Amino acid sequence: MISEAELLAKVPRGLYIDGTWVDAEGGATMTVNDPSTGEIIAEIASASVADAKKAMDAAANAQASWAATAPRVRGELLRKAFELVIERADEFALLMTIEMGKPLAESRGEVTYGAEFLRWFSEEAVRITGRFGENPEGTGHIVVSHQPVGPSFLITPWNFPLAMATRKIAPAIAAGCTSIIKPAALTPLTTMYFVKTLEDAGVPAGVVNVVTTAKSGPLSAEIIGDPRLRKLSFTGSTEVGRMLMKQAADGILRTSMELGGNAPFVVFADADLDKAVDGVMLAKFRNIGQACTAANRILVQRDVVDEFSRRVTERVAAMKMGRGTEEGVQIGPLVDDNAVQTSHELVQDAVARGATVTTGGVIPDRAGSFYPATVITGVTAGTRLLAEEIFGPVLAIVPFDTEDEAVELANATEYGLISYVYTSDLNRGMRMIDRLETGMMGLNAGVISNAAAPFGGVKQSGIGREGSFEGIDEYLTTKYTFVPKA
């Protein structure tokens, strides 16, 4: 397997603009740290507003020719990129673990998941269709066609640095849109290596551009304010999403927003507890709890709450914490020290309100941004854990008595991304599908993400969908043409 030093040496350090890796204007740079040690692992270009303008120029200039490229050509490029990502799977996995901290086994899983968007949209590129029909009056024909929306600005988060990039870039390429991608400052290296892989796959100059920056606000404002931009796609916090939507309003941009989550995980007394415990371990601790889909509020029917809590505590207490590259590690570091402090403050607030920590809850005395997997029981109304997105390895258990109470508790949030329900009663499961206010749901399943399924939420969790057939629609505009009969 490639060494960390050899891998880091293969990752570009510059901006990718109009098919060329270049330094930022004035030579500005930023550093990337390993969260398991706090040490600097790379120094990369930090783009300015002037660099943003160059990237926008490149995307705008390439749009017409890329839109005119045959769908099969676009699809084959994505297929080639898919094959290269799979070929480089070990490198991508190690790179993610180094810069983000997740265990290596999870990083490998993300490579598989992220690559699948390339394969899925390589197949969707040739399936962009329209329709033709006679108008009701019989005087002519209605022709409906779909065309690329145009240059797109793609902003990705730090927690899934490969999958979030492929989930946005792949449909843009398939639809015939050029793009500028801005990865998160905390984890830019994986995206940069992926764009290098796209370059190796033959993506034409200007079709995909990447700008890394330590000053996101001015750069994003410059790109969003450019009248040539037609699409904005963002994954991140609801707070930042609101701000970006306001900026996008001036240009009436097509927007896709995948924002925060506060997922309920509902366990009824008739559930298979073994499967429910397995499911909550996946739904809560995947990515060290740093996922918008992470189970935030574990709602357990009172008849089984004690037994469920005992089993979960036993499992969580046995989880190994350490650097993600170490054998058997299940809990790597959080992305930075701020994330550690936030998790700890949420735990302390719960304890102050009467909750009990059954395992974890103490910041370890070691280098790196570590926080242990933690279980809290007896969480009561008003606790911050129930209202705020945790984004850390903290599992909070809340008892309930009736189905109506479970629905009320689950829906008592401004968010609506995903929910999880465990029950052996199919009728109850179907009722919960109808009653829970979320864009996605796992019924007796703790992980549901799939490239062939529409990912997205309702309420304050965002608008639009990524993946599935809906994913490419986000990058297409509809044109109607009337053709009168001769």
Secondary structure, 3 states (H helix, E strand, C coil): CCCHHHHHHHCCCCEEECCEEECCHHHCEEEEECCCCCCEEEEEECCCHHHHHHHHHHHHHHHHHHHCCCHHHHHHHHHHHHHHHHHCHHHHHHHHHHHHCCCHHHHHHHHHHHHHHHHHHHHHHHHCCCEEEECCCCCEEEEEEEEECCCEEEECCCCCCCHHHHHHHHHHHHHCCCEEEECCCCCCHHHHHHHHHHHHHCCCCCCEEECCCCCHHHHHHHHHCCCCCCEEEEECCHHHHHHHHHHHHCCCCEEEEECCCCEEEEECCCCCHHHHHHHHHHHHHHHHHCCCCCEEEEEEEHHHHHHHHHHHHHHHHCCCECCCCCCCCCECCCCCHHHHHHHHHHHHHHHHCCCEEEECCCCCCCCCCCCCCEEEECCCCCCHHHHCCCCCCEEEEEEECCHHHHHHHHHCCCCCCEEEEECCCHHHHHHHHHHCCCCEEEECCCCCCCCCCCECCCHHHEECCECHHHHHHCCEEEEEEEEECC
